[in-house]
Amino acid sequence: MDKMLIVSANPHIRDKSSISKIMYTVIISLIPAVFASYWFFGFKAIMLELVAVVSCVITEAAIQKFRKKPVTISDGSAMLTGLLLAFNVPADIPWWIVMLGSVFAIAIAKQAFGGLGFNIFNPALIGRAFMLASWPVQMTSNKFWTQPYTHETMDAISSATPLNLVKTAIKANPEMKTVEILADKGIGYWELFVGSVSGCIGETSFMALFAGVIALIILGLVNWRVPFFYIATVFVMTWLMGYDPVFHILAGGLALGAFYMATDMVTSPLTDKGNIIFALGLGFLTVSIRIWGGYPEGVSYSILIMNCFVPLINKYTVPKKFGYVQPKKA
Amino acid sequence: MKYTFKGGYHPPDGKNFSEKMPIEKMPAPKIAAIHLHQHIGAPSKAIVAVGDEVKVGQPVSEAGGFVSAPVHASISGKVKAIAKIADAAGNKTDAIIIENDGKDELFPGVGVKNDYSQLTADEIKKKIAAAGITGMGGARFPTHVKLSPPADKKINYIILNGVECEPYLTADDRLMQESPDTIIEGLKLMMKVVNAPNGIIGIEKNKPDSIRIMKEKTANEQNIKVVDLEVKYPQGGEKQLIFASIGKEVPSGGLPMDVGVVVSNVGTANAVYEAVAMNKPYYERVVSVTGESISNPRNLLVRIGTPTTELIQYCGGVKEDVFKVVNGGPMMGAAMYSREAPVHKGTSGILCLSRENAAVYEEQPCISCGKCISVCPMKLIPTEIQINVQHKKYEQAEKLGILDCMLCGTCAYVCPAKRNLVHYFNIGKAKIAEMKRKK
């Protein structure tokens, strides 16, 4: 008798994509941002990234081992969470905070929900929220915001983030122009675009993040509608309210959030229409928090809040099925 | 204007293996196993007994109802047995097993050209029914039933399906290039049966030779149009083809005739011509024997009932790395349990796939990437339907439209988590059908 053959349901051919390929491609697309973090904040940025990645991977492996589930650290999703989480901390934060944040992100936000694909919230952002709530001083105080290296003088000095600067200054004197406040500190749009400003290690460089996300959009791994409508909403809203829209797009974590956090497949809606609604909500919440809220930055909380709405959005954006047409009367 | 539908995906088409191979007549097999149930509908009833001598083209069964079709002897010889043997899908059903006497004698009247210009619509339809013609694209719906719409359904179009959107397969492509005249004649006959004013031949753009030849041959036909369709799977799905050609959506649960259309495969049109003009019943068909794991890919004219293994041997045998043998195309065909299963009326290809290409993957969790939704030609949410079936929530799956799913497999093809979506859809559909029977 001839060799045994395999029998399974159709289709008998599959394309070459896989979850791990998606995850590693996203990680590779973050290389410019990793480089930018090194360039502006030095070797300690790389160390924090390593701490987060290693902690995330070990946590995932330990939990899966403990629960006697297959260990899936090779799929790259824990690594990606770690890297994104590290991007969300200031350069001078103690490394053990990042480690605990990583453990929390994987253990609570991801594994407790059932692992990859079942988490409701973006794990990296839950990690950030956890760190922000537990160590607010280390996460936000000026002492830990390092002024980036200018590569002219090698002294790193602490200073507030541009968003913080502007918010405080406008609060004191609502007449002040954003551009003037920044110019006073030697910051222009160019500095914000390139990333040579104070902020979390992975969020400052719009340029590096943009380069990465363009590659992902071309490869079809990011739905362009999310970053486009998110950023467009922020632009239009801040502009209508009389603030500086370009500043609000380039400053803070909007690029990181819009390009890499809100586009996380697991925690964003399924359909194009759903993603547009999701992005509009993100833009609205981000501007609301930045302008009226207590924090200078609102990206991560907006994404976490909108994550809650994803099941609801999915429910109300079911596509119209083929063949469900009103029969035309001839 | 672009003729296409929304959704879909174009997998690497693998047509290069056999697209240049002319159709070759394969010698009759030593033994043919002709299943009595080769179509959608009631099984046919045997009208020969063990020991009877039969000739090529002789009917060996009669239709078991209106939605049914007879089968014919594809070789001449003695009926050796009527026994249950496994078909391509692995189900054991009754088959008439004929041993070849080597004479290849035709049944009287078979293959004799006759003047068919004076036949009435009813007479043509009777000939089609008697010839046992079923759809040749895969679903195998008896053709005479398709051509019998209720009186209140006016048929405006006969659309011939020459799309062949399944990767690898080239049988229809070759047939269109080699017998365009008979296909067009067959189309006209079908138009006559249902009194349809228009004929359309839909061909995917990756078959430029077929499009050119068909356009040349129909240049003087006022009411026959060749539509060159965008290259995208499943462009050949009946509902997608209708939407692409005339812009109408077949209502859910409805039939093409609800929008005034009858769709038929180009091979079927050829068979209709042969049945009407040459009294030749449907006992042989073109089969692409192809794939990366067959030594010499070919397009063969094969007698129905020929064991698959003979086709494979005729094409030089399988290569070392063969992993799956599929009856039909790679997207919707049936993986074969045994290479002994015979060719049936819907066998458009015998596909030998390699371990690398047909690899079976471990399922990973859905990461909600939404790819399945963007490619679904029926605009369903495959991932959600699958999860509901997996958790035995069949009613919810039905609400989500599982019955509209045509199992084309595009969602499973693109799924990065390699979820076996179609497998669950099969289960879900079967369970829902069972629940409905019980009610």
Interface residues (C-beta under 8 A of the other chain):
Chain A: D2 K3 L5 I6 V7 S8 A9 N10 P11 H12 I13 R14 D15 S17 S18 I19 K21 I22 D75 G114 G115 L116 G117 F118 N223 M265 V266 T267 S268 P269 L270 T271 D272 V318 P319 K320 K321 F322 G323 Y324 V325 P327
Chain B: K6 P11 G90 P167 K239 F243 E249 V250 P251 S252 G253 G254 T309 V322 F323 K324 V325 V326 P330 M331 M332 G333 A334 A335 M336 Y337 R339 L351 L353 N357 A358 A359 V360 Y361 Q364 P365 C366 I367 S368 C369 G370 I373 S374 P377 M378 K379 L380 I381 T383 E384 G401 D404 L407 G409 T410 A412 Y413 V414 C415 P416 A417 K418 N420 V422 H423 N426
